[in-house]
Amino acid sequence: MQTPCINVCSMDPATGFCMGCGRTIQEIGGWMSYSDAERARLMAVLPARLFDGPAQNDSRQDTNARHSA
């Protein structure tokens, strides 16, 4: 069974995603019960989560800080 786990298991509190694989805690827990199609769908979105997640949150915070000032 394919898995995105790279044994870097640490949850990012800002995004709720694992910093190693990009999954949520619910997705990690349910991985074994997912169908092949569900796992494939999730595997397709994980790279964007890992690439965009924290950067998007940081830029939103910066934008909000500039608008609040």
N, CA, C and O atoms as a Tripos MOL2 file, in Angstrom:
@<TRIPOS>MOLECULE
protein
  276   275    69     0     0
PROTEIN
NO_CHARGES

@<TRIPOS>ATOM
      1 N           0.8470   -1.1740    0.0000 N.3       1 MET1
      2 CA          0.0000    0.0000    0.0000 C.3       1 MET1
      3 C           0.8950    1.2420    0.0000 C.2       1 MET1
      4 O           1.8250    1.3510    0.8000 O.2       1 MET1
      5 N           0.6070    2.1510   -0.8880 N.am      2 GLN2
      6 CA          1.3680    3.3900   -0.9660 C.3       2 GLN2
      7 C           0.9820    4.3120    0.1870 C.2       2 GLN2
      8 O          -0.1840    4.3840    0.5740 O.2       2 GLN2
      9 N           1.9640    5.0060    0.7210 N.am      3 THR3
     10 CA          1.7320    5.9570    1.7930 C.3       3 THR3
     11 C           2.6420    7.1660    1.6010 C.2       3 THR3
     12 O           3.7700    7.0210    1.1300 O.2       3 THR3
     13 N           2.1640    8.3510    1.9580 N.am      4 PRO4
     14 CA          2.9980    9.5370    1.8410 C.3       4 PRO4
     15 C           3.9050    9.7560    3.0530 C.2       4 PRO4
     16 O           4.6860   10.7070    3.0800 O.2       4 PRO4
     17 N           3.8050    8.8930    4.0400 N.am      5 CYS5
     18 CA          4.5660    9.0680    5.2730 C.3       5 CYS5
     19 C           6.0660    9.0140    4.9960 C.2       5 CYS5
     20 O           6.5540    8.1130    4.3140 O.2       5 CYS5
     21 N           6.7890    9.9950    5.5380 N.am      6 ILE6
     22 CA          8.2540   10.0090    5.4300 C.3       6 ILE6
     23 C           8.8930    9.9660    6.8140 C.2       6 ILE6
     24 O          10.0680   10.2950    6.9700 O.2       6 ILE6
     25 N           8.1180    9.5600    7.8170 N.am      7 ASN7
     26 CA          8.5820    9.4330    9.2020 C.3       7 ASN7
     27 C           9.0580   10.7520    9.7990 C.2       7 ASN7
     28 O           9.9780   10.7820   10.6160 O.2       7 ASN7
     29 N           8.4260   11.8300    9.3840 N.am      8 VAL8
     30 CA          8.6260   13.1440   10.0020 C.3       8 VAL8
     31 C           7.2460   13.5380   10.5150 C.2       8 VAL8
     32 O           6.5310   14.3130    9.8810 O.2       8 VAL8
     33 N           6.8910   12.9990   11.6540 N.am      9 CYS9
     34 CA          5.5330   13.1270   12.1750 C.3       9 CYS9
     35 C           5.4480   14.2670   13.1820 C.2       9 CYS9
     36 O           5.7180   14.0960   14.3700 O.2       9 CYS9
     37 N           5.0690   15.4260   12.6760 N.am     10 SER10
     38 CA          4.9190   16.6000   13.5180 C.3      10 SER10
     39 C           3.8210   17.4610   12.9190 C.2      10 SER10
     40 O           3.8960   17.8500   11.7530 O.2      10 SER10
     41 N           2.8080   17.7590   13.7100 N.am     11 MET11
     42 CA          1.6740   18.5230   13.2080 C.3      11 MET11
     43 C           1.9480   20.0180   13.3000 C.2      11 MET11
     44 O           2.4250   20.5140   14.3200 O.2      11 MET11
     45 N           1.6410   20.7230   12.2250 N.am     12 ASP12
     46 CA          1.7660   22.1760   12.1890 C.3      12 ASP12
     47 C           0.4890   22.7650   12.7740 C.2      12 ASP12
     48 O          -0.5800   22.5990   12.1870 O.2      12 ASP12
     49 N           0.5690   23.4470   13.9120 N.am     13 PRO13
     50 CA         -0.6490   23.9680   14.5380 C.3      13 PRO13
     51 C          -1.3440   25.0330   13.6940 C.2      13 PRO13
     52 O          -2.5530   25.2260   13.8280 O.2      13 PRO13
     53 N          -0.6200   25.7150   12.8410 N.am     14 ALA14
     54 CA         -1.2160   26.7600   12.0140 C.3      14 ALA14
     55 C          -2.0840   26.1830   10.9000 C.2      14 ALA14
     56 O          -3.1150   26.7620   10.5590 O.2      14 ALA14
     57 N          -1.6780   25.0460   10.3290 N.am     15 THR15
     58 CA         -2.4100   24.4710    9.2000 C.3      15 THR15
     59 C          -3.1980   23.2250    9.5520 C.2      15 THR15
     60 O          -4.1800   22.9040    8.8840 O.2      15 THR15
     61 N          -2.7790   22.5140   10.5980 N.am     16 GLY16
     62 CA         -3.3960   21.2390   10.9390 C.3      16 GLY16
     63 C          -2.8690   20.0910   10.1020 C.2      16 GLY16
     64 O          -3.4050   18.9850   10.1680 O.2      16 GLY16
     65 N          -1.8130   20.3340    9.3040 N.am     17 PHE17
     66 CA         -1.2190   19.3140    8.4490 C.3      17 PHE17
     67 C           0.0630   18.7960    9.0740 C.2      17 PHE17
     68 O           0.7780   19.5270    9.7590 O.2      17 PHE17
     69 N           0.3440   17.5150    8.8260 N.am     18 CYS18
     70 CA          1.6270   16.9440    9.2200 C.3      18 CYS18
     71 C           2.7140   17.6170    8.3850 C.2      18 CYS18
     72 O           2.5690   17.7480    7.1700 O.2      18 CYS18
     73 N           3.7840   18.0360    9.0210 N.am     19 MET19
     74 CA          4.8590   18.7070    8.3000 C.3      19 MET19
     75 C           5.6740   17.7370    7.4510 C.2      19 MET19
     76 O           6.4550   18.1710    6.6040 O.2      19 MET19
     77 N           5.5100   16.4490    7.6590 N.am     20 GLY20
     78 CA          6.2130   15.4580    6.8560 C.3      20 GLY20
     79 C           5.4360   15.0440    5.6170 C.2      20 GLY20
     80 O           5.9830   15.0190    4.5150 O.2      20 GLY20
     81 N           4.1580   14.7190    5.7980 N.am     21 CYS21
     82 CA          3.3800   14.1740    4.6780 C.3      21 CYS21
     83 C           2.2670   15.0860    4.1860 C.2      21 CYS21
     84 O           1.7930   14.9160    3.0630 O.2      21 CYS21
     85 N           1.8390   16.0440    4.9890 N.am     22 GLY22
     86 CA          0.7940   16.9640    4.5670 C.3      22 GLY22
     87 C          -0.6200   16.5390    4.9160 C.2      22 GLY22
     88 O          -1.5740   17.2500    4.6020 O.2      22 GLY22
     89 N          -0.7700   15.3780    5.5670 N.am     23 ARG23
     90 CA         -2.1130   14.9190    5.9140 C.3      23 ARG23
     91 C          -2.5730   15.5040    7.2440 C.2      23 ARG23
     92 O          -1.7640   15.9260    8.0710 O.2      23 ARG23
     93 N          -3.8950   15.5180    7.4320 N.am     24 THR24
     94 CA         -4.4650   15.8820    8.7250 C.3      24 THR24
     95 C          -4.4080   14.6630    9.6330 C.2      24 THR24
     96 O          -4.1690   13.5500    9.1650 O.2      24 THR24
     97 N          -4.6220   14.8610   10.9010 N.am     25 ILE25
     98 CA         -4.6080   13.7380   11.8460 C.3      25 ILE25
     99 C          -5.7290   12.7480   11.5030 C.2      25 ILE25
    100 O          -5.5610   11.5400   11.6700 O.2      25 ILE25
    101 N          -6.8700   13.2570   11.0240 N.am     26 GLN26
    102 CA         -7.9760   12.3800   10.6370 C.3      26 GLN26
    103 C          -7.5970   11.5490    9.4110 C.2      26 GLN26
    104 O          -7.9260   10.3650    9.3360 O.2      26 GLN26
    105 N          -6.9110   12.1630    8.4610 N.am     27 GLU27
    106 CA         -6.4850   11.4350    7.2660 C.3      27 GLU27
    107 C          -5.4390   10.3800    7.5950 C.2      27 GLU27
    108 O          -5.4530    9.2850    7.0330 O.2      27 GLU27
    109 N          -4.5420   10.7110    8.4990 N.am     28 ILE28
    110 CA         -3.5360    9.7310    8.9190 C.3      28 ILE28
    111 C          -4.2190    8.5470    9.5870 C.2      28 ILE28
    112 O          -3.9060    7.3950    9.2870 O.2      28 ILE28
    113 N          -5.1490    8.8260   10.4890 N.am     29 GLY29
    114 CA         -5.8530    7.7680   11.2080 C.3      29 GLY29
    115 C          -6.7190    6.9000   10.3150 C.2      29 GLY29
    116 O          -6.8730    5.7060   10.5710 O.2      29 GLY29
    117 N          -7.2810    7.4790    9.2820 N.am     30 GLY30
    118 CA         -8.1760    6.7280    8.4030 C.3      30 GLY30
    119 C          -7.5110    6.1140    7.1900 C.2      30 GLY30
    120 O          -8.1690    5.4280    6.4080 O.2      30 GLY30
    121 N          -6.2100    6.3470    7.0170 N.am     31 TRP31
    122 CA         -5.4970    5.9440    5.8030 C.3      31 TRP31
    123 C          -5.7130    4.4780    5.4380 C.2      31 TRP31
    124 O          -5.9780    4.1660    4.2770 O.2      31 TRP31
    125 N          -5.6050    3.5840    6.4010 N.am     32 MET32
    126 CA         -5.7160    2.1450    6.1290 C.3      32 MET32
    127 C          -7.1230    1.7490    5.6700 C.2      32 MET32
    128 O          -7.2800    0.7490    4.9700 O.2      32 MET32
    129 N          -8.1360    2.5120    6.0510 N.am     33 SER33
    130 CA         -9.5020    2.1670    5.6690 C.3      33 SER33
    131 C          -9.9400    2.8420    4.3700 C.2      33 SER33
    132 O         -11.0190    2.5380    3.8600 O.2      33 SER33
    133 N          -9.1330    3.7470    3.8270 N.am     34 TYR34
    134 CA         -9.4830    4.4280    2.5790 C.3      34 TYR34
    135 C          -9.3630    3.4660    1.4000 C.2      34 TYR34
    136 O          -8.5390    2.5510    1.4060 O.2      34 TYR34
    137 N         -10.1900    3.6890    0.4040 N.am     35 SER35
    138 CA        -10.0800    2.9140   -0.8330 C.3      35 SER35
    139 C          -8.8510    3.4020   -1.6070 C.2      35 SER35
    140 O          -8.2960    4.4590   -1.3060 O.2      35 SER35
    141 N          -8.4370    2.6250   -2.5980 N.am     36 ASP36
    142 CA         -7.3110    3.0440   -3.4360 C.3      36 ASP36
    143 C          -7.5990    4.3930   -4.0930 C.2      36 ASP36
    144 O          -6.7050    5.2310   -4.2090 O.2      36 ASP36
    145 N          -8.8380    4.6030   -4.5200 N.am     37 ALA37
    146 CA         -9.2190    5.8680   -5.1580 C.3      37 ALA37
    147 C          -9.1240    7.0300   -4.1750 C.2      37 ALA37
    148 O          -8.6530    8.1090   -4.5360 O.2      37 ALA37
    149 N          -9.5700    6.8180   -2.9320 N.am     38 GLU38
    150 CA         -9.4850    7.8750   -1.9230 C.3      38 GLU38
    151 C          -8.0300    8.2170   -1.6060 C.2      38 GLU38
    152 O          -7.6750    9.3890   -1.4760 O.2      38 GLU38
    153 N          -7.1960    7.1910   -1.4820 N.am     39 ARG39
    154 CA         -5.7780    7.4540   -1.2180 C.3      39 ARG39
    155 C          -5.1290    8.1780   -2.3940 C.2      39 ARG39
    156 O          -4.3290    9.0910   -2.1850 O.2      39 ARG39
    157 N          -5.4540    7.7940   -3.6120 N.am     40 ALA40
    158 CA         -4.8960    8.4500   -4.8020 C.3      40 ALA40
    159 C          -5.3240    9.9160   -4.8680 C.2      40 ALA40
    160 O          -4.5170   10.7860   -5.1920 O.2      40 ALA40
    161 N          -6.5840   10.1840   -4.5640 N.am     41 ARG41
    162 CA         -7.0810   11.5670   -4.5710 C.3      41 ARG41
    163 C          -6.3170   12.4060   -3.5640 C.2      41 ARG41
    164 O          -5.9090   13.5290   -3.8570 O.2      41 ARG41
    165 N          -6.1290   11.8540   -2.3810 N.am     42 LEU42
    166 CA         -5.4200   12.5790   -1.3350 C.3      42 LEU42
    167 C          -3.9460   12.7630   -1.6880 C.2      42 LEU42
    168 O          -3.3840   13.8360   -1.4700 O.2      42 LEU42
    169 N          -3.3200   11.7220   -2.2310 N.am     43 MET43
    170 CA         -1.9090   11.8210   -2.6310 C.3      43 MET43
    171 C          -1.7130   12.9470   -3.6530 C.2      43 MET43
    172 O          -0.6630   13.5880   -3.6800 O.2      43 MET43
    173 N          -2.7180   13.1820   -4.4840 N.am     44 ALA44
    174 CA         -2.6180   14.2200   -5.5150 C.3      44 ALA44
    175 C          -2.6150   15.6370   -4.9270 C.2      44 ALA44
    176 O          -2.0300   16.5440   -5.5200 O.2      44 ALA44
    177 N          -3.2580   15.8380   -3.7720 N.am     45 VAL45
    178 CA         -3.3240   17.1860   -3.1990 C.3      45 VAL45
    179 C          -2.2270   17.4640   -2.1720 C.2      45 VAL45
    180 O          -1.9960   18.6190   -1.8130 O.2      45 VAL45
    181 N          -1.5520   16.4220   -1.7000 N.am     46 LEU46
    182 CA         -0.5530   16.6170   -0.6370 C.3      46 LEU46
    183 C           0.6120   17.5220   -1.0410 C.2      46 LEU46
    184 O           1.0250   18.3470   -0.2260 O.2      46 LEU46
    185 N           1.1640   17.4140   -2.2500 N.am     47 PRO47
    186 CA          2.2750   18.3160   -2.5910 C.3      47 PRO47
    187 C           1.9030   19.7950   -2.4790 C.2      47 PRO47
    188 O           2.7140   20.6040   -2.0280 O.2      47 PRO47
    189 N           0.7040   20.1440   -2.8770 N.am     48 ALA48
    190 CA          0.2740   21.5400   -2.7820 C.3      48 ALA48
    191 C           0.1190   21.9640   -1.3210 C.2      48 ALA48
    192 O           0.4320   23.1000   -0.9660 O.2      48 ALA48
    193 N          -0.3580   21.0660   -0.4880 N.am     49 ARG49
    194 CA         -0.4800   21.3870    0.9410 C.3      49 ARG49
    195 C           0.8880   21.6700    1.5550 C.2      49 ARG49
    196 O           1.0630   22.6310    2.3040 O.2      49 ARG49
    197 N           1.8410   20.8260    1.2270 N.am     50 LEU50
    198 CA          3.1770   20.9960    1.7940 C.3      50 LEU50
    199 C           3.8620   22.2390    1.2540 C.2      50 LEU50
    200 O           4.5930   22.9100    1.9810 O.2      50 LEU50
    201 N           3.6340   22.5490   -0.0040 N.am     51 PHE51
    202 CA          4.2830   23.6930   -0.6300 C.3      51 PHE51
    203 C           3.5840   24.9900   -0.2500 C.2      51 PHE51
    204 O           4.2440   25.9780    0.0740 O.2      51 PHE51
    205 N           2.2400   24.9960   -0.2870 N.am     52 ASP52
    206 CA          1.4810   26.2330   -0.1110 C.3      52 ASP52
    207 C           1.0180   26.5000    1.3110 C.2      52 ASP52
    208 O           0.8390   27.6570    1.6900 O.2      52 ASP52
    209 N           0.8190   25.4570    2.1070 N.am     53 GLY53
    210 CA          0.1980   25.6150    3.4230 C.3      53 GLY53
    211 C           0.7980   26.6930    4.2930 C.2      53 GLY53
    212 O           0.1520   27.7230    4.4870 O.2      53 GLY53
    213 N           1.9920   26.5240    4.8290 N.am     54 PRO54
    214 CA          2.5530   27.5200    5.7320 C.3      54 PRO54
    215 C           2.8230   28.8520    5.0510 C.2      54 PRO54
    216 O           2.6320   29.8990    5.6690 O.2      54 PRO54
    217 N           3.2610   28.8460    3.7960 N.am     55 ALA55
    218 CA          3.5620   30.0960    3.1000 C.3      55 ALA55
    219 C           2.2970   30.9220    2.9110 C.2      55 ALA55
    220 O           2.3100   32.1410    3.0830 O.2      55 ALA55
    221 N           1.1970   30.2480    2.5530 N.am     56 GLN56
    222 CA         -0.0500   30.9720    2.3870 C.3      56 GLN56
    223 C          -0.5010   31.5630    3.7150 C.2      56 GLN56
    224 O          -0.9380   32.7120    3.7670 O.2      56 GLN56
    225 N          -0.3980   30.7910    4.7780 N.am     57 ASN57
    226 CA         -0.8050   31.2980    6.0780 C.3      57 ASN57
    227 C           0.0450   32.4830    6.4870 C.2      57 ASN57
    228 O          -0.4800   33.4650    7.0120 O.2      57 ASN57
    229 N           1.3660   32.4100    6.2550 N.am     58 ASP58
    230 CA          2.2440   33.5160    6.5980 C.3      58 ASP58
    231 C           1.8860   34.7520    5.8030 C.2      58 ASP58
    232 O           1.8510   35.8470    6.3640 O.2      58 ASP58
    233 N           1.6160   34.6120    4.4970 N.am     59 SER59
    234 CA          1.3150   35.7720    3.6800 C.3      59 SER59
    235 C          -0.0250   36.3740    4.0740 C.2      59 SER59
    236 O          -0.1930   37.5920    4.0350 O.2      59 SER59
    237 N          -0.9830   35.5260    4.4550 N.am     60 ARG60
    238 CA         -2.2630   36.0560    4.9110 C.3      60 ARG60
    239 C          -2.0730   36.8380    6.1990 C.2      60 ARG60
    240 O          -2.6630   37.9060    6.3660 O.2      60 ARG60
    241 N          -1.2680   36.3290    7.1020 N.am     61 GLN61
    242 CA         -1.0300   37.0430    8.3510 C.3      61 GLN61
    243 C          -0.3400   38.3650    8.0770 C.2      61 GLN61
    244 O          -0.6960   39.3790    8.6770 O.2      61 GLN61
    245 N           0.6530   38.3780    7.1690 N.am     62 ASP62
    246 CA          1.3430   39.6140    6.8230 C.3      62 ASP62
    247 C           0.3570   40.6190    6.2170 C.2      62 ASP62
    248 O           0.3810   41.8030    6.5550 O.2      62 ASP62
    249 N          -0.5110   40.1320    5.3160 N.am     63 THR63
    250 CA         -1.4880   41.0100    4.6910 C.3      63 THR63
    251 C          -2.4430   41.5660    5.7200 C.2      63 THR63
    252 O          -2.7530   42.7570    5.7090 O.2      63 THR63
    253 N          -2.9170   40.6950    6.6230 N.am     64 ASN64
    254 CA         -3.8270   41.1530    7.6650 C.3      64 ASN64
    255 C          -3.1610   42.1610    8.5820 C.2      64 ASN64
    256 O          -3.7930   43.1310    9.0000 O.2      64 ASN64
    257 N          -1.8960   41.9440    8.8990 N.am     65 ALA65
    258 CA         -1.1720   42.8770    9.7720 C.3      65 ALA65
    259 C          -1.0430   44.2310    9.0890 C.2      65 ALA65
    260 O          -1.1810   45.2660    9.7400 O.2      65 ALA65
    261 N          -0.7780   44.2390    7.7740 N.am     66 ARG66
    262 CA         -0.6370   45.5120    7.0640 C.3      66 ARG66
    263 C          -1.9740   46.2470    7.0040 C.2      66 ARG66
    264 O          -2.0120   47.4740    7.0950 O.2      66 ARG66
    265 N          -3.0760   45.5010    6.8510 N.am     67 HIS67
    266 CA         -4.3870   46.1230    6.7740 C.3      67 HIS67
    267 C          -4.8570   46.6080    8.1400 C.2      67 HIS67
    268 O          -5.6390   47.5540    8.2370 O.2      67 HIS67
    269 N          -4.3850   45.9680    9.1720 N.am     68 SER68
    270 CA         -4.7970   46.3440   10.5330 C.3      68 SER68
    271 C          -4.0400   47.5570   11.0380 C.2      68 SER68
    272 O          -4.5390   48.2950   11.8880 O.2      68 SER68
    273 N          -2.8450   47.7650   10.5210 N.am     69 ALA69
    274 CA         -1.9930   48.8460   11.0180 C.3      69 ALA69
    275 C          -2.4460   50.2080   10.5600 C.2      69 ALA69
    276 O          -1.8220   51.2130   10.9020 O.2      69 ALA69
@<TRIPOS>BOND
     1     1     2 1
     2     2     3 1
     3     3     4 2
     4     3     5 am
     5     5     6 1
     6     6     7 1
     7     7     8 2
     8     7     9 am
     9     9    10 1
    10    10    11 1
    11    11    12 2
    12    11    13 am
    13    13    14 1
    14    14    15 1
    15    15    16 2
    16    15    17 am
    17    17    18 1
    18    18    19 1
    19    19    20 2
    20    19    21 am
    21    21    22 1
    22    22    23 1
    23    23    24 2
    24    23    25 am
    25    25    26 1
    26    26    27 1
    27    27    28 2
    28    27    29 am
    29    29    30 1
    30    30    31 1
    31    31    32 2
    32    31    33 am
    33    33    34 1
    34    34    35 1
    35    35    36 2
    36    35    37 am
    37    37    38 1
    38    38    39 1
    39    39    40 2
    40    39    41 am
    41    41    42 1
    42    42    43 1
    43    43    44 2
    44    43    45 am
    45    45    46 1
    46    46    47 1
    47    47    48 2
    48    47    49 am
    49    49    50 1
    50    50    51 1
    51    51    52 2
    52    51    53 am
    53    53    54 1
    54    54    55 1
    55    55    56 2
    56    55    57 am
    57    57    58 1
    58    58    59 1
    59    59    60 2
    60    59    61 am
    61    61    62 1
    62    62    63 1
    63    63    64 2
    64    63    65 am
    65    65    66 1
    66    66    67 1
    67    67    68 2
    68    67    69 am
    69    69    70 1
    70    70    71 1
    71    71    72 2
    72    71    73 am
    73    73    74 1
    74    74    75 1
    75    75    76 2
    76    75    77 am
    77    77    78 1
    78    78    79 1
    79    79    80 2
    80    79    81 am
    81    81    82 1
    82    82    83 1
    83    83    84 2
    84    83    85 am
    85    85    86 1
    86    86    87 1
    87    87    88 2
    88    87    89 am
    89    89    90 1
    90    90    91 1
    91    91    92 2
    92    91    93 am
    93    93    94 1
    94    94    95 1
    95    95    96 2
    96    95    97 am
    97    97    98 1
    98    98    99 1
    99    99   100 2
   100    99   101 am
   101   101   102 1
   102   102   103 1
   103   103   104 2
   104   103   105 am
   105   105   106 1
   106   106   107 1
   107   107   108 2
   108   107   109 am
   109   109   110 1
   110   110   111 1
   111   111   112 2
   112   111   113 am
   113   113   114 1
   114   114   115 1
   115   115   116 2
   116   115   117 am
   117   117   118 1
   118   118   119 1
   119   119   120 2
   120   119   121 am
   121   121   122 1
   122   122   123 1
   123   123   124 2
   124   123   125 am
   125   125   126 1
   126   126   127 1
   127   127   128 2
   128   127   129 am
   129   129   130 1
   130   130   131 1
   131   131   132 2
   132   131   133 am
   133   133   134 1
   134   134   135 1
   135   135   136 2
   136   135   137 am
   137   137   138 1
   138   138   139 1
   139   139   140 2
   140   139   141 am
   141   141   142 1
   142   142   143 1
   143   143   144 2
   144   143   145 am
   145   145   146 1
   146   146   147 1
   147   147   148 2
   148   147   149 am
   149   149   150 1
   150   150   151 1
   151   151   152 2
   152   151   153 am
   153   153   154 1
   154   154   155 1
   155   155   156 2
   156   155   157 am
   157   157   158 1
   158   158   159 1
   159   159   160 2
   160   159   161 am
   161   161   162 1
   162   162   163 1
   163   163   164 2
   164   163   165 am
   165   165   166 1
   166   166   167 1
   167   167   168 2
   168   167   169 am
   169   169   170 1
   170   170   171 1
   171   171   172 2
   172   171   173 am
   173   173   174 1
   174   174   175 1
   175   175   176 2
   176   175   177 am
   177   177   178 1
   178   178   179 1
   179   179   180 2
   180   179   181 am
   181   181   182 1
   182   182   183 1
   183   183   184 2
   184   183   185 am
   185   185   186 1
   186   186   187 1
   187   187   188 2
   188   187   189 am
   189   189   190 1
   190   190   191 1
   191   191   192 2
   192   191   193 am
   193   193   194 1
   194   194   195 1
   195   195   196 2
   196   195   197 am
   197   197   198 1
   198   198   199 1
   199   199   200 2
   200   199   201 am
   201   201   202 1
   202   202   203 1
   203   203   204 2
   204   203   205 am
   205   205   206 1
   206   206   207 1
   207   207   208 2
   208   207   209 am
   209   209   210 1
   210   210   211 1
   211   211   212 2
   212   211   213 am
   213   213   214 1
   214   214   215 1
   215   215   216 2
   216   215   217 am
   217   217   218 1
   218   218   219 1
   219   219   220 2
   220   219   221 am
   221   221   222 1
   222   222   223 1
   223   223   224 2
   224   223   225 am
   225   225   226 1
   226   226   227 1
   227   227   228 2
   228   227   229 am
   229   229   230 1
   230   230   231 1
   231   231   232 2
   232   231   233 am
   233   233   234 1
   234   234   235 1
   235   235   236 2
   236   235   237 am
   237   237   238 1
   238   238   239 1
   239   239   240 2
   240   239   241 am
   241   241   242 1
   242   242   243 1
   243   243   244 2
   244   243   245 am
   245   245   246 1
   246   246   247 1
   247   247   248 2
   248   247   249 am
   249   249   250 1
   250   250   251 1
   251   251   252 2
   252   251   253 am
   253   253   254 1
   254   254   255 1
   255   255   256 2
   256   255   257 am
   257   257   258 1
   258   258   259 1
   259   259   260 2
   260   259   261 am
   261   261   262 1
   262   262   263 1
   263   263   264 2
   264   263   265 am
   265   265   266 1
   266   266   267 1
   267   267   268 2
   268   267   269 am
   269   269   270 1
   270   270   271 1
   271   271   272 2
   272   271   273 am
   273   273   274 1
   274   274   275 1
   275   275   276 2
@<TRIPOS>SUBSTRUCTURE
     1 MET1         2 RESIDUE 1 A MET
     2 GLN2         6 RESIDUE 1 A GLN
     3 THR3        10 RESIDUE 1 A THR
     4 PRO4        14 RESIDUE 1 A PRO
     5 CYS5        18 RESIDUE 1 A CYS
     6 ILE6        22 RESIDUE 1 A ILE
     7 ASN7        26 RESIDUE 1 A ASN
     8 VAL8        30 RESIDUE 1 A VAL
     9 CYS9        34 RESIDUE 1 A CYS
    10 SER10       38 RESIDUE 1 A SER
    11 MET11       42 RESIDUE 1 A MET
    12 ASP12       46 RESIDUE 1 A ASP
    13 PRO13       50 RESIDUE 1 A PRO
    14 ALA14       54 RESIDUE 1 A ALA
    15 THR15       58 RESIDUE 1 A THR
    16 GLY16       62 RESIDUE 1 A GLY
    17 PHE17       66 RESIDUE 1 A PHE
    18 CYS18       70 RESIDUE 1 A CYS
    19 MET19       74 RESIDUE 1 A MET
    20 GLY20       78 RESIDUE 1 A GLY
    21 CYS21       82 RESIDUE 1 A CYS
    22 GLY22       86 RESIDUE 1 A GLY
    23 ARG23       90 RESIDUE 1 A ARG
    24 THR24       94 RESIDUE 1 A THR
    25 ILE25       98 RESIDUE 1 A ILE
    26 GLN26      102 RESIDUE 1 A GLN
    27 GLU27      106 RESIDUE 1 A GLU
    28 ILE28      110 RESIDUE 1 A ILE
    29 GLY29      114 RESIDUE 1 A GLY
    30 GLY30      118 RESIDUE 1 A GLY
    31 TRP31      122 RESIDUE 1 A TRP
    32 MET32      126 RESIDUE 1 A MET
    33 SER33      130 RESIDUE 1 A SER
    34 TYR34      134 RESIDUE 1 A TYR
    35 SER35      138 RESIDUE 1 A SER
    36 ASP36      142 RESIDUE 1 A ASP
    37 ALA37      146 RESIDUE 1 A ALA
    38 GLU38      150 RESIDUE 1 A GLU
    39 ARG39      154 RESIDUE 1 A ARG
    40 ALA40      158 RESIDUE 1 A ALA
    41 ARG41      162 RESIDUE 1 A ARG
    42 LEU42      166 RESIDUE 1 A LEU
    43 MET43      170 RESIDUE 1 A MET
    44 ALA44      174 RESIDUE 1 A ALA
    45 VAL45      178 RESIDUE 1 A VAL
    46 LEU46      182 RESIDUE 1 A LEU
    47 PRO47      186 RESIDUE 1 A PRO
    48 ALA48      190 RESIDUE 1 A ALA
    49 ARG49      194 RESIDUE 1 A ARG
    50 LEU50      198 RESIDUE 1 A LEU
    51 PHE51      202 RESIDUE 1 A PHE
    52 ASP52      206 RESIDUE 1 A ASP
    53 GLY53      210 RESIDUE 1 A GLY
    54 PRO54      214 RESIDUE 1 A PRO
    55 ALA55      218 RESIDUE 1 A ALA
    56 GLN56      222 RESIDUE 1 A GLN
    57 ASN57      226 RESIDUE 1 A ASN
    58 ASP58      230 RESIDUE 1 A ASP
    59 SER59      234 RESIDUE 1 A SER
    60 ARG60      238 RESIDUE 1 A ARG
    61 GLN61      242 RESIDUE 1 A GLN
    62 ASP62      246 RESIDUE 1 A ASP
    63 THR63      250 RESIDUE 1 A THR
    64 ASN64      254 RESIDUE 1 A ASN
    65 ALA65      258 RESIDUE 1 A ALA
    66 ARG66      262 RESIDUE 1 A ARG
    67 HIS67      266 RESIDUE 1 A HIS
    68 SER68      270 RESIDUE 1 A SER
    69 ALA69      274 RESIDUE 1 A ALA
